């Protein structure tokens, strides 16, 4: 069995939906009624992605804490709309996040599945794009060229 090499950004795209209480695309795909071999591979990938994702979240949280503006009591200052925190150096933060997201992670024992192996399910192309390392586009087989 081969291993799947992904970046932290691939993990983020696969496991985060951006909405509270909404599954990320990989978990959403696992929950669908896919054929058994693909379902097993997807469940394994999801399970194996969770440990390095926890590490990613810890590192990301440490960066947020490092760059978050704090009041005189040491309390993080939220953005006016409450969606995040005010950063003391947004450019430095962005650079470190970019570096963190580019780190490669090997998911030992995980394998990408082909689109064809997913069966007849409904799943958006946008979400499939987010799963590019986990679900491969295996278009129709090419015909060998004839040499004359």
URPE-V481875 format. One line per field, one symbol per residue. phi: phi as a letter, one per 20 degrees, with the letter a starting at -180 (. if undefined). psi: psi as a letter, one per 20 degrees, with the letter a starting at -180 (. if undefined). burial: 1 if it has 16 or more other ideal C-beta (glycine too) atoms within 10 Angstrom, else 0. A space follows every 50 residues. Layout:
phi: ???
psi: ???
burial: ???
//
This chain:
phi: .edddcdgfffgffddencfmcffgfffffffeegggfgfffffgfffff fffffgffffffffffdffcffenefeffgemeacfdfbgffgfffffff fefecdefnecfdegfffmdddbfffffffdgeeceedggffeffeed
psi: prqpprrhhggghhiphipqkpqrhghgghirmqqgggggggggggghhh ghhhgghggghhgghgipqqaijjppoqqhijibqpqhnhggggghgggg hipqppnpiqqqqqghiibmrppqhghhhikhhhoqomrqpqpqqpp.
burial: 00010111111111110000000111111100010001101101110110 01100100110010001100000000000000001010000010011001 100010100111100011000010001101101111000000000000
//
